Amino acid sequence: MAKQPMLKFVQIDRDMPEKRAAATRKEDFDEIYAEFAAAKAEEQASRCSQCGVPYCQSHCPLHNNIPDWLRLTATGRLEEAYATSQATNTFPEICGRICPQDRLCEGNCVIEQSGHGTVTIGAVEKYITDTAWDNGWVKPVQPAAERSESVGIIGGGPGGLAAADMLRRAGIQVTVYDRHDRAGGLLMYGIPGFKLEKDVVQRRNDLLADGGVEFVLNCDVDAAKFAEIREKHDAVIIATGVYKSRDLAMPGSGLNGIEKAIDFLTASNRKSFGDDVADFDNGRLNANGKKVVVIGGGDTAMDCVRTSIRQGATSVKCLYRRDRANMPGSQRETQNAEEEGVVFEWLSAPKGFTGDDSVTGVMVQKMRLGQPDASGRQAPEVIEGADYVEDADLVIKALGFEPEDLPTLWGSEELPVTRWGTIKAAFRTGATDLDGVYAIGDIVRGASLVVWAIKDGRDCADAILERFNSKDAIAAE
């Protein structure tokens, strides 16, 4: 009888790839997790219970065929595992690195619920695709036939690139327009290298270019450019993301040394490319030798505190108005930050800033959790008389992002938006009220996860293909 390759979660404990020691990893921007060895990847994949109702799959926005590629990995069939993974996910090696698996697939693993510890799905996903790249299994798109229709995609982030990939596979002519000098959006300029090394993103960009996707970079879209793009293409996808930072209107908020998270992270990532970054070199967006206070409790705040540590800050503190259990950021990232020396000040909120020209401190008010608010989370309440000042030379606001006013910027007042300023688009297809114009990702959802943007891009590409095919069918009648 053949040996059972799966269901080994009783005999084998959960294990993660080795994590570099905090004292070492905080000195550089390299990824902190080592790669699984083949034997370890097979061993951990073999822990999957192959359950009849795979909650890991149903709780993945892309509905990845996780049990299938875990079984293929466990039996050494890695090329097939990669093909299965790639069938539903445009960027599996990126999702394996940055998805909050603890809130999605791994957090809903059946054996996790039974107390045996979840399968390390993200680490195995990363291993499968990195192995595929190493072995030359990842190939540029080669459509069976070229088509005459063209699609312009405004924004080269994960949603736009996912749509570009799917459309090129069908032979559509695709042009991606991006404001930066490198495509990738937040994958390239927002997420630090210790979570996602940039060559991982660039090789995907190169693969898309080799497959026939045209990139128009350093392209700021205004009213004239938007009209030109609409005129040139049969369909247009808006995939700009949300980059407008939420602000704080309180005493001292205009002092020098109070910066936006996106500016701070972009400067750091640009410096890692070897770019000339004046605001980093002059010290404005550089934490070296400074007491840093980051305001916020999401994943962007975690990126900022851990980047500050690596830049050589003398101290790094994170203020969050709720407690640890109620923070929106990944618990795994919080633990990594604490290991690297970040101090979290829970139930703490800013009420103003001290300093004459430049910031010298944050006026902090202590909070307690009261009754649940409309979201169901306990609302923070101020504890009177418990205020204090937290010394700071650099304050980074990581309070989330809002959409830019695209209808005004692009001279398209007829482009519908919601009361939050996001573009109003049809569920699943991304179609807007403007003929031939679609919208996907954060510019529709608000600030969300990379994996949701990828799903939106793939779904939108399917809708556009269906539209093109229906037109062909009508023309043929």
C-alpha angles and dihedrals in degrees: 000000000000116000114257105251096193142043093061096135091109095056099033124056125221112270132183128206111273113277118218115245114269093237090058103037096050089064094067144026097242119126111276100218123076121224121265114251114235094255093048093048091051091047095051093043089053089064090074111115093211087224120195093238105040105204089183088065097042092050093050110094089220093045089229115198090246101160090049097053092041090057091047090050092048090055095046096252095131100155089056089045089055092048090051092048094046092049092075103020126056094198110026095158090055094047089047088059105040110020114111092240090173088067098038129026101358094040089058098041111135095226089050088058090050092055100254098110123258125277109261092244098163095051092048091047090053091047094051095053097040087053089050091054092047091052097045095246093129108086134180117260114274109186116211087230136002119241130207097228118100133202127200116208118199106206129035098217125119095286095049093044092048090053091046091053095050094045093049090051086061092049097254117150106244132193121184117203117198134175094219131071091244128043121235103081112209090357087067105029108019108042113067122239094247087069098033122013110218098232086066089061096039094054089057090050089050091048091053091048090049087052093056105269111142117219122205104190133186085035116151108193116218131162094285094046093048090052090048092050092049091050093049100048136055090225136011128208119202107211102154098134121211118290105158106111121224110242140212119236103198139112113304096009091132095059120122113259095045106111141176118252094231092054091048095048095043091052091050093049093046090052089053088058090054093251122153105255110180096188091053095046093049090052100248096114096026121098095198111135094358138119102240127200118187118196116210142051105229132099091273089058089051090052090051097049093047092046090051091054091053093048090058105259114176090224135000124200130177121208117205125172096216130048130269094267091056101044116118096219126092115280088216091057091047090054091049090051093050091050089054093053106268115146117214118210102200122199090022128127133178120247098176146324134259128220141086105241100346128034117266100170150357119242103226129198119199118232141200128201116254133173120336116272128217091289091056094248121120109264117234116242127195118252104219117231096015098102122131140165121252112206113238139169093180127029119191119198110214098170100135135264138278131200122265117241095261098171089060096038092050098038091241106123089165090067101106121231134184125241087267092057095250118132114266108234136162117269112259097358100055091218116158130200089263109091111252094002121118133180130203144170127016094349085067102029100034118237105343143143128307090236092059090051089052090051092049091050093051094045092048091050089053090051093050092048090050089052093049092046093049090053090051090051092051092047091051094055 
